Amino acid sequence: MRGSSRMRIRKLASLPSGFTLTETMIALAVLMIGVLGLAAVLADGMAYMGMSQYDYIAQQKAAEAVESIFTARDIGQATWSTICNQSSSLCSSGIFVGGATPLCGQGLDGILGTADDFNGTACAGGPLAAPDALILPNGSGVVNSTSGTLVPLSNFNRTITITPVLDSGGNPIANLRQIQVTVTYASGRFGNRSYTLTAYISNFS
């Protein structure tokens, strides 16, 4: 009996206690994987938050162009024969530039997307047709075009496309056209993104 008890004590005493170096290293590796995974999730979340503000800007700039066209029609600044793209056979005297263009303010005609907004592939510049920008408060909290902080929207492009609307027989409806405005922008790690707004304009205000 006594010998058996001693044998048990010796066996218990010979068992290892605590963690080995290998076990500790494995635990640290698992912990690091978890921490790095969480950091990646947080980084993606921050990137998506930054991207959402660009999404909102794109929506507003697309709507701004559509509203400009409707306003020009309503006040007689653009006639039905001019509400189409310059290269289009849809009407005789189209005034809207085709293809992607930078975001510029309106030129002398007061309509966005027409030839006097641009100087080649850039904005015409000056007090009219200046490159578009966000105006943020200055150090005193004042927001205006002279003392506010301007953030250029140079990573945005806008495309205005005006096409006929077809009836059930495939023929153009004379007094109805489709306006499609697409705003494309670079969004860092997510590459290029775009927002498209479609509206229908008639010959009657």
C-alpha positions as CSV (number, residue, x, y, z in Angstrom):
1,M,0.0,0.0,0.0
2,R,2.7,2.4,1.0
3,G,4.7,1.6,-2.1
4,S,1.7,2.2,-4.3
5,S,1.1,5.6,-2.7
6,R,4.7,6.6,-3.3
7,M,4.4,5.6,-7.0
8,R,1.3,7.7,-7.4
9,I,3.1,10.7,-5.8
10,R,6.1,10.3,-8.1
11,K,3.9,10.1,-11.2
12,L,1.9,13.2,-10.2
13,A,5.1,15.1,-9.4
14,S,6.5,14.2,-12.9
15,L,3.6,15.7,-14.8
16,P,4.4,19.0,-16.5
17,S,2.7,22.2,-15.2
18,G,1.8,25.5,-16.9
19,F,2.1,26.2,-20.7
20,T,5.0,25.2,-22.9
21,L,6.7,27.7,-25.2
22,T,5.0,26.1,-28.3
23,E,1.5,26.5,-26.7
24,T,2.2,30.1,-25.9
25,M,3.4,30.9,-29.4
26,I,0.3,29.2,-30.9
27,A,-2.0,31.3,-28.6
28,L,-0.2,34.5,-29.6
29,A,-0.6,33.6,-33.3
30,V,-4.3,33.0,-32.9
31,L,-4.6,36.3,-31.0
32,M,-2.7,38.2,-33.7
33,I,-4.9,36.8,-36.4
34,G,-8.0,38.0,-34.5
35,V,-6.6,41.5,-34.0
36,L,-5.5,41.8,-37.6
37,G,-8.9,40.6,-38.8
38,L,-10.6,43.2,-36.6
39,A,-8.3,46.0,-37.9
40,A,-9.2,45.0,-41.5
41,V,-12.9,45.2,-40.7
42,L,-12.4,48.7,-39.1
43,A,-10.4,49.9,-42.1
44,D,-13.1,48.7,-44.5
45,G,-15.7,50.5,-42.3
46,M,-13.8,53.8,-42.4
47,A,-13.3,53.4,-46.2
48,Y,-17.1,52.8,-46.7
49,M,-17.9,55.9,-44.6
50,G,-15.6,58.0,-46.8
51,M,-17.1,56.5,-49.9
52,S,-20.7,57.3,-48.8
53,Q,-20.0,61.1,-48.9
54,Y,-18.8,60.7,-52.5
55,D,-22.0,58.7,-53.3
56,Y,-24.1,61.6,-51.9
57,I,-22.1,64.2,-53.9
58,A,-22.6,62.2,-57.1
59,Q,-26.3,62.0,-56.6
60,Q,-26.6,65.8,-56.0
61,K,-24.4,66.6,-59.0
62,A,-26.5,64.4,-61.3
63,A,-29.7,66.0,-60.0
64,E,-28.2,69.4,-60.4
65,A,-27.7,68.8,-64.1
66,V,-31.2,67.5,-64.7
67,E,-32.7,70.5,-62.9
68,S,-30.6,72.9,-64.9
69,I,-32.0,71.4,-68.2
70,F,-35.6,71.6,-66.9
71,T,-35.2,75.1,-65.7
72,A,-33.7,76.2,-69.1
73,R,-36.7,74.8,-70.8
74,D,-39.2,76.3,-68.4
75,I,-37.8,79.9,-68.8
76,G,-37.3,79.6,-72.5
77,Q,-33.5,79.6,-72.3
78,A,-33.3,76.3,-74.2
79,T,-35.8,75.5,-77.0
80,W,-36.9,72.0,-77.9
81,S,-34.6,72.1,-81.0
82,T,-31.6,72.6,-78.7
83,I,-32.3,70.1,-76.0
84,C,-30.1,67.3,-77.2
85,N,-26.4,66.5,-77.5
86,Q,-24.2,68.4,-80.0
87,S,-23.4,65.3,-82.0
88,S,-26.9,63.9,-82.0
89,S,-29.2,63.8,-85.0
90,L,-32.2,64.0,-82.6
91,C,-32.5,67.8,-83.1
92,S,-31.0,70.5,-85.3
93,S,-29.0,72.6,-82.8
94,G,-28.0,70.5,-79.8
95,I,-26.2,72.4,-77.1
96,F,-25.1,69.6,-74.7
97,V,-21.6,68.3,-74.9
98,G,-21.4,64.5,-75.3
99,G,-19.1,62.2,-73.4
100,A,-17.6,62.6,-69.9
101,T,-16.6,66.1,-68.8
102,P,-15.3,67.5,-65.6
103,L,-17.7,69.1,-63.1
104,C,-17.8,72.7,-64.1
105,G,-20.1,75.6,-63.2
106,Q,-22.4,76.9,-65.9
107,G,-21.0,79.4,-68.4
108,L,-22.7,82.6,-69.7
109,D,-25.8,80.7,-70.9
110,G,-26.5,79.6,-67.3
111,I,-27.0,75.9,-68.3
112,L,-24.8,73.1,-67.1
113,G,-23.1,70.8,-69.6
114,T,-23.0,73.1,-72.6
115,A,-20.0,74.2,-74.7
116,D,-19.3,77.4,-72.9
117,D,-18.6,75.6,-69.6
118,F,-15.5,74.0,-71.0
119,N,-12.1,74.9,-72.5
120,G,-11.1,71.7,-74.3
121,T,-11.1,69.0,-71.6
122,A,-11.0,71.4,-68.7
123,C,-13.4,73.9,-67.2
124,A,-13.5,77.4,-68.8
125,G,-12.6,78.9,-65.5
126,G,-13.1,82.5,-64.3
127,P,-16.1,83.6,-62.2
128,L,-18.3,81.5,-64.4
129,A,-17.7,77.9,-65.4
130,A,-15.1,77.5,-62.6
131,P,-14.1,73.9,-61.6
132,D,-16.8,72.7,-59.2
133,A,-15.8,72.4,-55.5
134,L,-17.4,71.9,-52.1
135,I,-17.3,75.0,-49.9
136,L,-16.5,74.2,-46.3
137,P,-16.5,76.7,-43.3
138,N,-13.3,78.7,-42.8
139,G,-11.5,79.0,-39.4
140,S,-14.2,81.3,-38.2
141,G,-17.1,79.0,-39.2
142,V,-18.1,81.2,-42.1
143,V,-19.3,79.6,-45.3
144,N,-19.2,81.6,-48.5
145,S,-17.4,81.6,-51.9
146,T,-14.8,84.1,-50.9
147,S,-13.7,83.1,-47.4
148,G,-14.8,79.5,-47.2
149,T,-12.5,76.5,-47.7
150,L,-12.8,75.1,-51.2
151,V,-12.4,71.4,-51.8
152,P,-12.1,70.7,-55.5
153,L,-14.2,67.9,-57.0
154,S,-11.5,67.1,-59.6
155,N,-12.0,63.3,-59.2
156,F,-15.6,63.6,-60.6
157,N,-16.8,63.5,-64.2
158,R,-20.3,64.0,-65.6
159,T,-21.9,62.6,-68.8
160,I,-25.2,64.1,-70.1
161,T,-26.9,61.9,-72.7
162,I,-30.2,62.8,-74.3
163,T,-31.9,60.2,-76.4
164,P,-35.4,59.7,-78.0
165,V,-38.1,57.8,-76.3
166,L,-39.7,55.2,-78.5
167,D,-43.3,54.1,-78.8
168,S,-44.5,50.5,-78.9
169,G,-43.8,50.5,-82.6
170,G,-40.2,51.5,-82.2
171,N,-40.8,55.1,-83.4
172,P,-39.5,58.2,-81.6
173,I,-42.1,60.1,-79.7
174,A,-41.9,63.6,-81.1
175,N,-42.4,65.6,-77.8
176,L,-40.6,63.3,-75.3
177,R,-36.9,62.7,-74.7
178,Q,-34.9,60.8,-72.1
179,I,-32.1,62.6,-70.1
180,Q,-29.5,60.3,-68.6
181,V,-26.9,61.9,-66.3
182,T,-24.0,59.7,-65.1
183,V,-21.5,61.0,-62.6
184,T,-18.3,58.9,-62.3
185,Y,-15.8,59.3,-59.6
186,A,-12.6,57.7,-58.2
187,S,-13.1,56.2,-54.8
188,G,-9.6,55.1,-53.7
189,R,-9.3,51.5,-52.8
190,F,-12.8,50.8,-54.3
191,G,-11.8,52.0,-57.8
192,N,-14.2,54.0,-60.0
193,R,-17.8,54.2,-59.1
194,S,-20.8,55.8,-60.8
195,Y,-24.3,57.1,-60.2
196,T,-26.9,57.4,-63.0
197,L,-30.0,59.5,-62.9
198,T,-32.7,59.1,-65.6
199,A,-35.4,61.6,-66.3
200,Y,-37.9,62.3,-69.1
201,I,-38.5,65.8,-70.5
202,S,-41.3,66.9,-72.8
203,N,-41.7,69.8,-75.1
204,F,-44.2,71.3,-72.7
205,S,-43.3,73.0,-69.4
